[in-house]
Amino acid sequence: MAQASLDTDWIRELRRALLAWFAVHQRPTPWRDNPDPYRVWVSEVMLQQTQTATVIPYFERFIARFPTVQALADAPLEEVLRYWEGLGYYARARNLHRAAQQIVQNGGRLPSTAERLCELPGIGAYTAGAIASIAFGQPTPVVDGNVTRVLARLLWLKGDLKTHAAQKQLWQLSEQLIDPQQPGAFNQAMMELGSTVCLPAQPRCGACPVSHLCAAYQRGQPTAVPEPSKRAATVTRVDVSAIILREGQCLLARRAPDGLWGGLWEFPRASREGRESLESVAQRAAAPLGVRIEPLQTLASLQHAVTNSRIRLYGYLCAWASGEAQPADAYDAVAWVVPDALASYPLSAPQRRLARALTQHGGQLSLQQV
């Protein structure tokens, strides 16, 4: 990626046009209405990997339950995960909880600089820059997917922008561009422009406040940059969750705190090997917990994705045969739960769908008999 030479008059006009547009066209959000540092922090963590429209109702519910950093720090992790349920990427919630406890231990105030913010769990350069600029008025840059796309088109940046060298230059460019008087508004305007106008496949150049400054637009090739990066190959697999029934209850197991879905409960789960039958996979899911089962029937089948994996998940009804369930392998706790109580346990989105299927099936299922 060639080094871009930025003209001071061009930068001044970019700031003016972008801030004027943002003042009129910014989407109302609960964290912009009240940019308290705690609320900005929670919103920025939620916005990692998640669109604004999706985040808003989760944010409002989360803040209503955990209105301060002290309230978040005092809450049990399981409750925090329950309020996060459905947003995915649950490491964000675990890190948020750990960071809140650290903040409370250090006086209860969120650090005001990007450098200090990066010392907290779950806060990287982008999130630190966003919080420092929006909540504390620090002239710290941000670079995310939206900002990268805007910069690539404004400055005609070619090549793979995910390389280390390209990322370094993007941060340097962003640092040059940021408005020192209104850094929070400028950063939000760049992100908002990428999210609502400078779209990946169909950019709305006619509505863009800085199209007169945009190299890609002037070339008549707004979608030619950024150039696509190489993607990891998609992996497909089949998983089975054993929904084990015993005297009106079903068995849940809680995943260990770290790793994928850490701290969440689920119906014991295993991945199919080769052409293995679903019944066999269900038995393997139950075996590490010390439970022997009798597979009955498929309850539900659904698809979901985790990073580059595409997963077909089967919920398989099973009857408990023998053995007392004990934590093992990836699970640090187990519990027998009546189906109506599943709502109080934090589950991943696909596991919640299986729980709903079980509850809906309850009228046809004689739980007391299995």
C-alpha positions as CSV (number, residue, x, y, z in Angstrom):
1,M,0.0,0.0,0.0
2,A,1.6,3.2,-1.2
3,Q,2.1,6.0,1.4
4,A,-0.6,8.7,0.9
5,S,0.4,12.3,1.1
6,L,-2.4,14.3,2.8
7,D,-2.9,17.9,1.9
8,T,-3.8,20.1,4.9
9,D,-6.6,21.9,3.0
10,W,-8.1,18.5,2.1
11,I,-8.0,17.4,5.7
12,R,-9.6,20.6,6.9
13,E,-12.4,20.3,4.3
14,L,-12.9,16.6,5.2
15,R,-13.4,17.5,8.9
16,R,-15.7,20.3,8.1
17,A,-18.0,18.4,5.7
18,L,-18.0,15.2,7.8
19,L,-18.8,16.9,11.1
20,A,-21.5,19.0,9.5
21,W,-23.1,15.9,8.0
22,F,-22.9,13.9,11.3
23,A,-24.5,16.7,13.3
24,V,-27.6,16.3,11.1
25,H,-27.7,12.7,10.1
26,Q,-26.3,10.7,13.1
27,R,-28.6,7.9,14.2
28,P,-30.0,8.4,17.7
29,T,-28.6,5.9,20.2
30,P,-29.0,5.6,24.0
31,W,-25.2,5.9,24.5
32,R,-25.0,9.1,22.3
33,D,-27.9,10.7,24.3
34,N,-25.9,10.2,27.5
35,P,-22.1,9.7,26.7
36,D,-21.2,8.7,30.3
37,P,-17.8,6.8,30.2
38,Y,-19.4,3.6,31.5
39,R,-22.2,3.7,29.0
40,V,-19.8,4.4,26.1
41,W,-17.6,1.5,27.2
42,V,-20.5,-1.0,27.4
43,S,-21.8,0.2,24.0
44,E,-18.4,0.0,22.3
45,V,-17.8,-3.6,23.6
46,M,-21.3,-4.6,22.4
47,L,-20.6,-3.0,19.0
48,Q,-17.6,-5.2,18.4
49,Q,-18.8,-7.6,15.7
50,T,-22.4,-6.5,16.1
51,Q,-24.5,-3.9,14.2
52,T,-25.9,-0.8,15.9
53,A,-29.6,-1.7,15.4
54,T,-29.0,-5.1,17.0
55,V,-27.1,-3.7,19.9
56,I,-29.6,-1.0,21.0
57,P,-32.3,-3.2,22.8
58,Y,-29.5,-5.3,24.4
59,F,-27.8,-2.2,25.6
60,E,-30.9,-0.7,27.1
61,R,-31.8,-4.0,28.9
62,F,-28.1,-4.4,30.1
63,I,-27.8,-0.9,31.4
64,A,-31.2,-1.1,33.2
65,R,-29.9,-4.1,35.1
66,F,-26.3,-3.0,35.5
67,P,-26.5,0.9,35.6
68,T,-23.0,1.4,37.0
69,V,-19.6,-0.2,36.9
70,Q,-20.2,-1.1,40.6
71,A,-23.4,-2.9,39.8
72,L,-21.7,-4.9,37.0
73,A,-18.8,-5.8,39.2
74,D,-21.0,-7.0,42.0
75,A,-23.2,-9.2,39.7
76,P,-22.5,-12.9,39.3
77,L,-21.0,-13.8,35.9
78,E,-23.8,-16.1,35.2
79,E,-26.3,-13.3,35.4
80,V,-24.1,-11.0,33.2
81,L,-24.0,-13.8,30.6
82,R,-27.8,-14.2,30.8
83,Y,-28.3,-10.5,30.0
84,W,-25.8,-10.9,27.1
85,E,-27.5,-13.9,25.7
86,G,-28.2,-13.6,22.0
87,L,-25.4,-11.1,21.2
88,G,-22.8,-13.8,20.8
89,Y,-19.0,-13.6,21.2
90,Y,-19.5,-14.2,24.9
91,A,-15.9,-13.5,25.7
92,R,-16.9,-9.9,25.4
93,A,-19.2,-10.2,28.4
94,R,-16.7,-12.2,30.4
95,N,-14.1,-9.5,29.8
96,L,-16.5,-6.7,30.6
97,H,-17.3,-8.3,33.9
98,R,-13.6,-8.9,34.8
99,A,-12.7,-5.3,33.7
100,A,-15.5,-3.9,35.9
101,Q,-14.1,-5.8,38.9
102,Q,-10.6,-4.4,38.2
103,I,-12.0,-0.9,37.8
104,V,-13.8,-1.1,41.1
105,Q,-10.7,-2.4,42.8
106,N,-8.8,0.6,41.5
107,G,-11.2,3.3,42.6
108,G,-14.2,2.8,40.4
109,R,-13.3,5.2,37.6
110,L,-12.7,4.2,34.0
111,P,-9.3,5.2,32.8
112,S,-9.4,8.3,30.5
113,T,-6.5,7.5,28.1
114,A,-6.3,4.9,25.4
115,E,-3.0,3.6,26.8
116,R,-4.5,2.9,30.2
117,L,-7.8,1.6,28.7
118,C,-5.8,-1.1,26.8
119,E,-4.7,-2.5,30.1
120,L,-8.3,-3.7,30.8
121,P,-9.5,-7.1,29.6
122,G,-11.3,-7.1,26.3
123,I,-10.1,-3.6,25.3
124,G,-7.9,-3.3,22.2
125,A,-6.6,-0.3,20.3
126,Y,-9.9,0.4,18.5
127,T,-12.2,0.2,21.6
128,A,-9.7,2.2,23.6
129,G,-9.6,4.9,21.0
130,A,-13.3,5.1,20.7
131,I,-13.9,5.3,24.5
132,A,-11.0,7.8,25.0
133,S,-12.3,10.1,22.2
134,I,-16.0,9.9,22.8
135,A,-16.2,9.8,26.6
136,F,-13.1,11.8,27.4
137,G,-12.4,14.1,24.4
138,Q,-9.0,12.6,23.7
139,P,-7.7,13.0,20.1
140,T,-7.2,9.2,19.7
141,P,-7.8,7.6,16.3
142,V,-10.0,4.5,15.6
143,V,-9.7,2.0,12.8
144,D,-12.4,-0.7,12.3
145,G,-13.9,-2.2,9.2
146,N,-16.0,0.8,8.4
147,V,-13.2,3.3,8.9
148,T,-10.9,1.1,6.8
149,R,-13.4,1.1,3.9
150,V,-13.9,4.9,4.1
151,L,-10.2,5.5,4.1
152,A,-9.5,3.1,1.3
153,R,-12.0,4.9,-0.9
154,L,-11.1,8.4,0.1
155,L,-7.4,7.8,-0.5
156,W,-7.5,5.0,-3.1
157,L,-5.6,2.5,-1.0
158,K,-4.9,-0.7,-2.9
159,G,-3.7,-4.1,-1.7
160,D,-4.5,-6.2,1.3
161,L,-5.4,-3.8,4.1
162,K,-5.3,-6.5,6.8
163,T,-1.6,-6.9,6.7
164,H,0.4,-5.6,9.6
165,A,2.1,-2.9,7.5
166,A,-1.3,-1.8,6.0
167,Q,-2.9,-1.6,9.4
168,K,0.0,0.5,10.8
169,Q,-0.5,3.0,8.0
170,L,-4.3,3.1,8.4
171,W,-3.8,4.0,12.1
172,Q,-1.3,6.7,11.1
173,L,-3.7,8.1,8.5
174,S,-6.5,8.1,11.0
175,E,-4.4,9.9,13.5
176,Q,-3.6,12.7,10.9
177,L,-7.3,13.1,10.0
178,I,-8.9,13.2,13.5
179,D,-10.3,16.6,14.4
180,P,-8.5,17.7,17.6
181,Q,-11.4,19.9,18.7
182,Q,-14.2,17.2,18.2
183,P,-12.4,13.9,18.2
184,G,-15.3,11.9,19.5
185,A,-17.7,13.3,16.9
186,F,-15.2,12.9,14.2
187,N,-14.5,9.2,15.0
188,Q,-18.3,8.5,15.2
189,A,-18.8,10.3,11.9
190,M,-16.3,8.2,10.1
191,M,-17.8,5.0,11.5
192,E,-21.4,6.2,10.8
193,L,-20.4,7.1,7.2
194,G,-19.1,3.6,6.6
195,S,-22.1,2.0,8.3
196,T,-24.9,3.9,6.5
197,V,-23.5,5.5,3.3
198,C,-20.1,4.1,2.3
199,L,-21.5,0.6,2.1
200,P,-19.4,-2.4,0.9
201,A,-21.3,-3.5,-2.2
202,Q,-23.7,-0.6,-3.0
203,P,-22.2,2.7,-1.6
204,R,-24.7,5.6,-1.6
205,C,-22.3,8.1,-3.2
206,G,-25.1,10.5,-3.9
207,A,-25.7,10.9,-0.2
208,C,-22.1,11.1,0.8
209,P,-20.9,14.5,2.3
210,V,-17.3,13.9,1.2
211,S,-17.7,12.4,-2.3
212,H,-16.0,15.6,-3.7
213,L,-12.9,14.5,-1.8
214,C,-13.1,10.8,-2.6
215,A,-10.5,9.4,-5.0
216,A,-12.5,6.2,-5.7
217,Y,-15.6,8.2,-6.5
218,Q,-13.7,10.6,-8.8
219,R,-12.3,7.5,-10.6
220,G,-15.9,6.2,-11.0
221,Q,-14.8,3.0,-9.2
222,P,-16.2,3.3,-5.7
223,T,-16.3,-0.4,-5.1
224,A,-12.8,-1.2,-6.5
225,V,-11.3,-0.6,-3.0
226,P,-10.8,-2.0,-0.5
227,E,-9.6,-5.1,-2.4
228,P,-10.8,-8.3,-0.9
229,S,-8.5,-10.2,1.5
230,K,-8.0,-13.9,1.4
231,R,-10.5,-15.7,3.5
232,A,-10.0,-18.8,5.5
233,A,-11.7,-21.8,4.0
234,T,-15.2,-22.6,5.4
235,V,-15.4,-25.8,7.5
236,T,-18.6,-27.7,7.8
237,R,-19.4,-30.1,10.7
238,V,-22.3,-31.8,12.4
239,D,-22.8,-31.5,16.2
240,V,-25.3,-33.3,18.4
241,S,-26.6,-32.1,21.7
242,A,-27.9,-34.9,23.9
243,I,-31.2,-33.7,25.5
244,I,-31.2,-36.2,28.4
245,L,-34.5,-36.6,30.2
246,R,-35.0,-38.1,33.7
247,E,-38.1,-37.9,35.8
248,G,-39.3,-34.6,34.3
249,Q,-35.9,-33.0,34.2
250,C,-33.2,-32.5,31.5
251,L,-29.5,-32.4,32.0
252,L,-27.5,-29.2,31.5
253,A,-23.8,-28.8,31.7
254,R,-21.9,-25.5,32.1
255,R,-18.8,-24.9,29.9
256,A,-15.6,-23.9,31.6
257,P,-15.1,-20.1,31.9
258,D,-12.6,-19.7,29.1
259,G,-12.9,-20.6,25.4
260,L,-15.9,-20.7,23.1
261,W,-19.2,-20.2,25.0
262,G,-17.3,-20.2,28.2
263,G,-19.6,-19.9,31.3
264,L,-22.7,-20.8,29.4
265,W,-24.9,-23.8,30.0
266,E,-25.9,-26.2,27.2
267,F,-27.2,-29.7,26.5
268,P,-24.1,-31.9,26.4
269,R,-22.6,-31.6,23.0
270,A,-20.2,-33.5,20.7
271,S,-19.1,-33.4,17.1
272,R,-19.7,-36.2,14.6
273,E,-16.7,-38.1,13.4
274,G,-16.9,-39.4,9.9
275,R,-20.2,-41.2,9.1
276,E,-21.0,-41.8,12.7
277,S,-24.7,-42.0,13.6
278,L,-26.4,-39.2,15.5
279,E,-27.3,-41.7,18.2
280,S,-23.6,-42.6,18.7
281,V,-22.6,-38.9,18.9
282,A,-25.3,-38.3,21.5
283,Q,-23.9,-41.2,23.6
284,R,-20.4,-39.7,23.3
285,A,-21.7,-36.3,24.4
286,A,-23.1,-37.9,27.6
287,A,-20.3,-40.4,28.4
288,P,-17.7,-38.0,29.8
289,L,-20.3,-36.8,32.4
290,G,-20.7,-40.3,33.7
291,V,-24.2,-40.8,32.3
292,R,-25.4,-43.7,30.1
293,I,-28.3,-42.9,27.9
294,E,-30.8,-44.4,25.5
295,P,-31.2,-42.3,22.4
296,L,-34.9,-41.8,21.4
297,Q,-35.4,-39.4,18.5
298,T,-34.3,-36.2,16.9
299,L,-36.1,-33.2,18.5
300,A,-34.7,-30.4,16.3
301,S,-32.1,-29.6,13.7
302,L,-30.7,-26.1,13.1
303,Q,-27.7,-24.4,11.5
304,H,-25.4,-21.8,12.9
305,A,-22.0,-20.4,12.3
306,V,-18.9,-19.8,14.4
307,T,-16.1,-17.9,12.7
308,N,-15.3,-20.0,9.6
309,S,-17.3,-23.0,10.7
310,R,-20.8,-23.8,9.5
311,I,-22.5,-26.2,11.9
312,R,-25.5,-28.4,11.6
313,L,-26.7,-28.9,15.2
314,Y,-29.1,-31.7,16.1
315,G,-30.9,-31.8,19.4
316,Y,-31.4,-35.5,20.2
317,L,-33.9,-36.6,22.8
318,C,-32.4,-39.3,25.1
319,A,-33.6,-41.2,28.2
320,W,-31.3,-41.4,31.2
321,A,-30.4,-45.1,31.8
322,S,-27.8,-45.0,34.6
323,G,-25.0,-43.0,36.2
324,E,-24.8,-39.8,38.3
325,A,-23.9,-36.8,36.3
326,Q,-20.5,-35.2,37.2
327,P,-18.6,-32.3,35.7
328,A,-15.8,-33.4,33.2
329,D,-13.8,-32.3,30.3
330,A,-15.1,-29.0,28.9
331,Y,-17.8,-28.7,31.6
332,D,-17.3,-27.4,35.2
333,A,-20.8,-27.9,36.5
334,V,-24.0,-30.0,35.8
335,A,-27.6,-29.6,36.8
336,W,-30.9,-31.4,36.3
337,V,-33.5,-28.7,35.3
338,V,-37.2,-28.8,34.7
339,P,-37.8,-27.5,31.2
340,D,-39.8,-24.5,32.5
341,A,-36.7,-23.3,34.4
342,L,-34.4,-23.3,31.3
343,A,-35.2,-19.6,30.8
344,S,-33.2,-18.7,33.9
345,Y,-30.0,-20.3,32.6
346,P,-27.7,-18.4,30.2
347,L,-27.5,-20.4,26.9
348,S,-25.9,-19.7,23.5
349,A,-28.4,-18.8,20.8
350,P,-28.5,-22.2,19.2
351,Q,-28.9,-23.9,22.6
352,R,-31.7,-21.5,23.4
353,R,-33.4,-22.7,20.2
354,L,-33.1,-26.3,21.4
355,A,-34.5,-25.3,24.8
356,R,-37.5,-23.7,23.1
357,A,-38.0,-26.8,21.0
358,L,-38.0,-28.9,24.1
359,T,-40.5,-26.6,25.9
360,Q,-42.8,-26.6,22.8
361,H,-42.5,-30.3,22.6
362,G,-43.4,-30.8,26.2
363,G,-47.1,-31.2,25.5
364,Q,-46.4,-34.3,23.4
365,L,-43.6,-35.6,25.5
366,S,-44.3,-37.6,28.7
367,L,-41.2,-36.4,30.6
368,Q,-42.3,-38.2,33.7
369,Q,-42.0,-41.5,31.9
370,V,-38.4,-41.2,30.7
